[in-house]
Amino acid sequence: MNPMEFIESLDPQILVGASVAFVVIVVAAFLFSSKKPKGCLDPQNFKDFKLVKRTQLSHNVAKFRFELPTSTSILGLPIGQHISCRGKDGQGEEVIKPYTPTTLDSDVGYFELVIKMYPQGRMSHHFREMRVGDHLAVKGPKGRFKYEPGQGRAFGMLAGGSGITPMFQVARAILENPKDKTRVHLIYANVTYEDILLKDELDGLARTYPDRFQIYYVLNQPPEVWDGGVGFVSKEMIQTHLPAPGPDIQILRCGPPPMNKAMAAHLESLEYAPHMQFQF
Ligand SMILES: Cc1cc2nc3c(=O)[nH]c(=O)nc-3n(C[C@H](O)[C@H](O)[C@H](O)COP(=O)(O)OP(=O)(O)OC[C@H]3O[C@@H](n4cnc5c(N)ncnc54)[C@H](O)[C@@H]3O)c2cc1C
């Protein structure tokens, strides 16, 4: 009996049943294969991640790469959120601080943190002592801010020092999504040129997306040749470089406490309403 004769000899009800089962299996296989992999974070419990690479970027800044359980695992951190990291300070006491990875879920198998280590910093001590092969205890996702494409027309960002990492995460997610038309305007303040974190990456984004991403660097102690801002971030700099107040813009802030306070005062006097602002 050839295959056609065999099919014709079957009971039509069995044939229909078999066809339905076949379709269900194909759809299930498609859904399963296209499902986003599950993240590796637990919001209730700390989980350990192994440090696999440490790259010194300057005298007090290093990039730490942590391995995820498999080479296809993703961290699973929503855009705009951060993780809590637990360590021990110089006295051996437990310390927990927030950090934003510079990697996204499009970077599979690992995540990276860029950490600025302060001489007296408690968690800074923990990171300074970490060596390849050590484990970091991480809990998350955490945070009140979550970015969804199309949330607004434009973002203004005011970052100081290591406060750049949440901005970098949000900016990367927006710019690397070709369907997202949101514009990003960043003012990034530091003391010296050497303090600027992620400068190559930021300049790369500005070159690749000139219509959607503008960056204005501000330095307290600029080098002799410098075309950015000088001093502290002023009201005038905000007026010139960030989107004007409006219902479809949002201003994000992340910096050391004195800077956050000064920026909140500038924004208030420029009539940015509280709902147009978010501080990480
Ligand atoms: C949402 C969020 C994400 C963050 N992501 C990152 C990140 O990706 N990378 C990163 O390096 N940090 C990040 N931070 C900052 C981080 O959480 C810690 O505050 C920082 O690492 C200092 O912690 P510490 O325990 O070492 O210092 P602490 O023990 O808290 O401070 C000790 C001393 O260090 C100095 N110091 C501490 N923080 C600052 C500062 N911001 N500016 C200037 N001097 C300071 C001060 O002199 C202070 O007195 C983030 C913060 C937030 C809120």
The ligand as an SDF file (V2000), in Angstrom:
LIG
                    3D

 53 58  0  0  0  0  0  0  0  0999 V2000
   20.3400   53.2240   40.8840 C   0  0  0  0  0  0  0  0  0  0  0  0
   21.8110   53.3310   41.2060 C   0  0  0  0  0  0  0  0  0  0  0  0
   22.7290   52.6950   40.3850 C   0  0  0  0  0  0  0  0  0  0  0  0
   24.0940   52.7990   40.6550 C   0  0  0  0  0  0  0  0  0  0  0  0
   24.9760   52.1890   39.8050 N   0  0  0  0  0  0  0  0  0  0  0  0
   26.3030   52.2970   40.0330 C   0  0  0  0  0  0  0  0  0  0  0  0
   27.2430   51.6870   39.1360 C   0  0  0  0  0  0  0  0  0  0  0  0
   26.8670   51.0500   38.1570 O   0  0  0  0  0  0  0  0  0  0  0  0
   28.5700   51.8530   39.4000 N   0  0  0  0  0  0  0  0  0  0  0  0
   29.0290   52.5480   40.4940 C   0  0  0  0  0  0  0  0  0  0  0  0
   30.2510   52.6500   40.6840 O   0  0  0  0  0  0  0  0  0  0  0  0
   28.1530   53.1010   41.3680 N   0  0  0  0  0  0  0  0  0  0  0  0
   26.8170   53.0030   41.1730 C   0  0  0  0  0  0  0  0  0  0  0  0
   25.9450   53.5510   42.0580 N   0  0  0  0  0  0  0  0  0  0  0  0
   26.4650   54.1100   43.3380 C   0  0  0  0  0  0  0  0  0  0  0  0
   26.6290   52.9430   44.3620 C   0  0  0  0  0  0  0  0  0  0  0  0
   25.3610   52.4470   44.7540 O   0  0  0  0  0  0  0  0  0  0  0  0
   27.3680   53.3630   45.6620 C   0  0  0  0  0  0  0  0  0  0  0  0
   26.7470   54.4850   46.2070 O   0  0  0  0  0  0  0  0  0  0  0  0
   28.8370   53.6600   45.4220 C   0  0  0  0  0  0  0  0  0  0  0  0
   29.4830   52.5040   44.8910 O   0  0  0  0  0  0  0  0  0  0  0  0
   29.5380   54.0630   46.7040 C   0  0  0  0  0  0  0  0  0  0  0  0
   29.3000   53.0950   47.6730 O   0  0  0  0  0  0  0  0  0  0  0  0
   30.3370   52.8260   48.8460 P   0  0  0  0  0  0  0  0  0  0  0  0
   29.6820   51.8850   49.8370 O   0  0  0  0  0  0  0  0  0  0  0  0
   31.6510   52.3660   48.2910 O   0  0  0  0  0  0  0  0  0  0  0  0
   30.5840   54.2680   49.4560 O   0  0  0  0  0  0  0  0  0  0  0  0
   30.0060   54.8440   50.8440 P   0  0  0  0  0  0  0  0  0  0  0  0
   30.5760   54.0270   51.9710 O   0  0  0  0  0  0  0  0  0  0  0  0
   28.5250   54.9900   50.7630 O   0  0  0  0  0  0  0  0  0  0  0  0
   30.6150   56.2970   50.8480 O   0  0  0  0  0  0  0  0  0  0  0  0
   31.9100   56.5870   51.4150 C   0  0  0  0  0  0  0  0  0  0  0  0
   32.4960   57.8560   50.8150 C   0  0  0  0  0  0  0  0  0  0  0  0
   32.7140   57.6480   49.4110 O   0  0  0  0  0  0  0  0  0  0  0  0
   32.4510   58.8360   48.6990 C   0  0  0  0  0  0  0  0  0  0  0  0
   31.3190   58.6370   47.7680 N   0  0  0  0  0  0  0  0  0  0  0  0
   30.3820   57.6620   47.8180 C   0  0  0  0  0  0  0  0  0  0  0  0
   29.5250   57.7680   46.7890 N   0  0  0  0  0  0  0  0  0  0  0  0
   29.9120   58.8460   46.0650 C   0  0  0  0  0  0  0  0  0  0  0  0
   29.4400   59.4570   44.8820 C   0  0  0  0  0  0  0  0  0  0  0  0
   28.3850   58.9670   44.2020 N   0  0  0  0  0  0  0  0  0  0  0  0
   30.1100   60.5400   44.4300 N   0  0  0  0  0  0  0  0  0  0  0  0
   31.1670   61.0220   45.0770 C   0  0  0  0  0  0  0  0  0  0  0  0
   31.6780   60.4880   46.2050 N   0  0  0  0  0  0  0  0  0  0  0  0
   31.0570   59.4030   46.6910 C   0  0  0  0  0  0  0  0  0  0  0  0
   32.1360   59.8840   49.6960 C   0  0  0  0  0  0  0  0  0  0  0  0
   33.3070   60.5340   50.0500 O   0  0  0  0  0  0  0  0  0  0  0  0
   31.5860   59.0790   50.8380 C   0  0  0  0  0  0  0  0  0  0  0  0
   31.6690   59.7760   52.0150 O   0  0  0  0  0  0  0  0  0  0  0  0
   24.5630   53.5180   41.7860 C   0  0  0  0  0  0  0  0  0  0  0  0
   23.6370   54.1440   42.6320 C   0  0  0  0  0  0  0  0  0  0  0  0
   22.2800   54.0710   42.3370 C   0  0  0  0  0  0  0  0  0  0  0  0
   21.3010   54.7740   43.2420 C   0  0  0  0  0  0  0  0  0  0  0  0
  1  2  1  0
  2  3  1  0
  2 52  2  0
  3  4  2  0
  4  5  1  0
  4 50  1  0
  5  6  2  0
  6  7  1  0
  6 13  1  0
  7  8  2  0
  7  9  1  0
  9 10  1  0
 10 11  2  0
 10 12  1  0
 12 13  2  0
 13 14  1  0
 14 15  1  0
 14 50  1  0
 15 16  1  0
 16 17  1  0
 16 18  1  0
 18 19  1  0
 18 20  1  0
 20 21  1  0
 20 22  1  0
 22 23  1  0
 23 24  1  0
 24 25  2  0
 24 26  1  0
 24 27  1  0
 27 28  1  0
 28 29  2  0
 28 30  1  0
 28 31  1  0
 31 32  1  0
 32 33  1  0
 33 34  1  0
 33 48  1  0
 34 35  1  0
 35 36  1  0
 35 46  1  0
 36 37  1  0
 36 45  1  0
 37 38  2  0
 38 39  1  0
 39 40  1  0
 39 45  2  0
 40 41  1  0
 40 42  2  0
 42 43  1  0
 43 44  2  0
 44 45  1  0
 46 47  1  0
 46 48  1  0
 48 49  1  0
 50 51  2  0
 51 52  1  0
 52 53  1  0
M  END
$$$$
